[in-house]
Amino acid sequence: MAENDTFGLDEPVKSLKAAMAGIDHDMELVIVEKGGHNVWTDDLRRRMHAGMDERTAAGHADK
């Protein structure tokens, strides 16, 4: 999420991030400085896929 989202979606995401601050969770919200509505980069895709793979593997480790 870019802090200058073209559609103003950054404000609800910032509110969600603040609300989640005091709750135990494994969610990561990343707010980048610029990018408008399209913040997809190869690096971000790799990080997201690696995180999903890690969580999926951890969830199936006992099966």
Z-matrix of the N, CA and C atoms (Angstrom, degrees):
N
C 1 1.438
C 2 1.520 1 107.53
N 3 1.311 2 115.44 1 132.61
C 4 1.462 3 120.07 2 176.20
C 5 1.519 4 109.41 3 -93.75
N 6 1.319 5 116.14 4 143.06
C 7 1.466 6 118.52 5 -179.69
C 8 1.522 7 111.76 6 -71.80
N 9 1.335 8 116.95 7 -5.06
C 10 1.464 9 120.37 8 175.07
C 11 1.529 10 110.43 9 -119.53
N 12 1.330 11 117.33 10 41.80
C 13 1.461 12 121.80 11 -177.59
C 14 1.534 13 110.77 12 -54.52
N 15 1.310 14 115.47 13 132.60
C 16 1.457 15 122.83 14 -177.54
C 17 1.519 16 112.87 15 -57.72
N 18 1.330 17 117.21 16 -32.82
C 19 1.459 18 121.81 17 -176.37
C 20 1.529 19 112.64 18 -100.71
N 21 1.326 20 116.76 19 8.12
C 22 1.461 21 120.29 20 177.83
C 23 1.519 22 114.29 21 74.66
N 24 1.323 23 117.51 22 17.47
C 25 1.461 24 120.49 23 -178.78
C 26 1.524 25 112.59 24 -73.18
N 27 1.329 26 116.61 25 -12.54
C 28 1.455 27 119.72 26 -179.83
C 29 1.525 28 111.88 27 -65.81
N 30 1.306 29 118.37 28 -33.15
C 31 1.469 30 120.35 29 -178.23
C 32 1.534 31 112.16 30 -65.18
N 33 1.341 32 120.32 31 -49.10
C 34 1.461 33 118.63 32 176.84
C 35 1.527 34 112.85 33 -64.20
N 36 1.332 35 116.80 34 -33.26
C 37 1.468 36 119.37 35 178.98
C 38 1.525 37 110.19 36 -68.22
N 39 1.326 38 117.25 37 -39.89
C 40 1.465 39 120.14 38 176.30
C 41 1.525 40 110.52 39 -63.06
N 42 1.327 41 117.32 40 -38.42
C 43 1.465 42 121.15 41 177.29
C 44 1.520 43 110.67 42 -65.18
N 45 1.326 44 116.88 43 -42.74
C 46 1.464 45 120.84 44 177.79
C 47 1.519 46 110.62 45 -62.17
N 48 1.328 47 116.62 46 -43.53
C 49 1.467 48 120.66 47 179.52
C 50 1.526 49 110.38 48 -60.55
N 51 1.322 50 117.49 49 -42.82
C 52 1.463 51 121.41 50 178.93
C 53 1.528 52 110.72 51 -65.51
N 54 1.320 53 117.20 52 -41.38
C 55 1.464 54 120.95 53 -179.84
C 56 1.527 55 111.86 54 -66.43
N 57 1.312 56 116.80 55 -33.30
C 58 1.465 57 121.37 56 -178.18
C 59 1.526 58 112.45 57 -81.02
N 60 1.329 59 117.84 58 -9.94
C 61 1.470 60 121.56 59 -174.72
C 62 1.525 61 112.43 60 -58.85
N 63 1.306 62 118.46 61 -35.01
C 64 1.459 63 120.38 62 -177.08
C 65 1.517 64 114.47 63 -97.87
N 66 1.328 65 117.25 64 11.55
C 67 1.462 66 121.94 65 -175.92
C 68 1.527 67 109.44 66 -115.52
N 69 1.331 68 116.72 67 140.09
C 70 1.458 69 121.34 68 177.06
C 71 1.537 70 108.92 69 -73.69
N 72 1.309 71 117.22 70 118.04
C 73 1.467 72 122.13 71 -178.69
C 74 1.519 73 109.15 72 -156.64
N 75 1.323 74 116.02 73 169.42
C 76 1.461 75 119.21 74 176.42
C 77 1.525 76 111.16 75 -117.15
N 78 1.304 77 115.76 76 26.05
C 79 1.456 78 121.86 77 179.19
C 80 1.535 79 109.24 78 -85.60
N 81 1.312 80 115.49 79 142.23
C 82 1.456 81 119.97 80 175.21
C 83 1.522 82 108.31 81 -124.88
N 84 1.301 83 116.62 82 117.41
C 85 1.464 84 121.58 83 175.14
C 86 1.516 85 107.86 84 -102.98
N 87 1.311 86 115.85 85 122.32
C 88 1.454 87 121.12 86 -179.37
C 89 1.521 88 108.14 87 -110.14
N 90 1.312 89 116.43 88 121.96
C 91 1.453 90 121.99 89 176.89
C 92 1.523 91 107.39 90 -113.07
N 93 1.325 92 115.32 91 113.11
C 94 1.457 93 120.19 92 -178.18
C 95 1.524 94 109.60 93 -91.54
N 96 1.327 95 115.66 94 159.95
C 97 1.458 96 120.68 95 -173.72
C 98 1.529 97 112.95 96 -67.23
N 99 1.311 98 117.50 97 -44.71
C 100 1.468 99 121.01 98 -177.01
C 101 1.513 100 109.74 99 -135.05
N 102 1.312 101 115.64 100 163.24
C 103 1.457 102 119.20 101 175.92
C 104 1.508 103 113.65 102 147.26
N 105 1.321 104 117.07 103 -9.94
C 106 1.456 105 118.40 104 -178.56
C 107 1.514 106 110.41 105 64.04
N 108 1.311 107 116.73 106 -132.18
C 109 1.463 108 120.56 107 -179.11
C 110 1.531 109 111.96 108 -93.51
N 111 1.312 110 117.59 109 -17.86
C 112 1.459 111 121.17 110 -177.41
C 113 1.520 112 110.07 111 -111.19
N 114 1.319 113 116.76 112 97.39
C 115 1.465 114 120.85 113 -178.71
C 116 1.528 115 112.32 114 -106.48
N 117 1.321 116 116.85 115 7.41
C 118 1.459 117 120.16 116 -177.94
C 119 1.517 118 111.32 117 -65.64
N 120 1.320 119 114.85 118 124.86
C 121 1.459 120 121.91 119 172.24
C 122 1.515 121 107.50 120 -130.35
N 123 1.315 122 117.59 121 164.32
C 124 1.460 123 120.26 122 177.60
C 125 1.522 124 110.56 123 -60.17
N 126 1.336 125 116.87 124 -39.82
C 127 1.463 126 120.44 125 179.27
C 128 1.526 127 111.34 126 -62.97
N 129 1.321 128 117.43 127 -44.47
C 130 1.464 129 120.54 128 179.32
C 131 1.522 130 110.89 129 -63.30
N 132 1.317 131 117.75 130 -41.90
C 133 1.470 132 120.64 131 177.42
C 134 1.527 133 110.76 132 -59.72
N 135 1.332 134 116.40 133 -46.14
C 136 1.472 135 119.97 134 179.97
C 137 1.528 136 110.75 135 -60.20
N 138 1.346 137 116.61 136 -44.82
C 139 1.465 138 120.51 137 179.98
C 140 1.525 139 111.40 138 -62.54
N 141 1.327 140 116.29 139 -43.08
C 142 1.460 141 119.52 140 -179.75
C 143 1.525 142 111.29 141 -65.57
N 144 1.316 143 117.15 142 -45.27
C 145 1.460 144 120.42 143 -179.81
C 146 1.521 145 111.11 144 -64.64
N 147 1.321 146 117.45 145 -41.60
C 148 1.466 147 120.79 146 178.22
C 149 1.527 148 110.36 147 -62.28
N 150 1.320 149 117.47 148 -42.27
C 151 1.465 150 120.99 149 178.67
C 152 1.513 151 112.01 150 -64.59
N 153 1.332 152 117.29 151 -43.09
C 154 1.467 153 120.21 152 178.37
C 155 1.521 154 110.88 153 -65.58
N 156 1.342 155 117.06 154 -42.08
C 157 1.468 156 120.62 155 178.16
C 158 1.520 157 110.82 156 -61.07
N 159 1.335 158 116.72 157 -42.89
C 160 1.462 159 121.34 158 -179.69
C 161 1.530 160 110.92 159 -62.68
N 162 1.322 161 117.39 160 -45.73
C 163 1.459 162 121.07 161 -179.67
C 164 1.527 163 111.62 162 -67.34
N 165 1.325 164 116.57 163 -37.71
C 166 1.458 165 120.55 164 178.07
C 167 1.522 166 110.66 165 -65.40
N 168 1.326 167 116.84 166 -45.07
C 169 1.463 168 120.94 167 179.32
C 170 1.526 169 110.77 168 -63.34
N 171 1.322 170 117.35 169 -41.33
C 172 1.460 171 120.82 170 179.67
C 173 1.521 172 111.30 171 -64.71
N 174 1.316 173 117.23 172 -35.41
C 175 1.456 174 121.69 173 179.90
C 176 1.512 175 113.60 174 -72.15
N 177 1.330 176 116.76 175 -19.14
C 178 1.451 177 121.18 176 -179.11
C 179 1.520 178 112.95 177 -111.75
N 180 1.308 179 116.86 178 9.41
C 181 1.471 180 120.58 179 -175.41
C 182 1.513 181 112.19 180 -65.05
N 183 1.327 182 118.30 181 -29.57
C 184 1.468 183 120.64 182 -176.64
C 185 1.510 184 112.88 183 -94.67
N 186 1.297 185 118.78 184 8.36
C 187 1.485 186 121.13 185 -176.78
C 188 1.501 187 111.91 186 -109.40
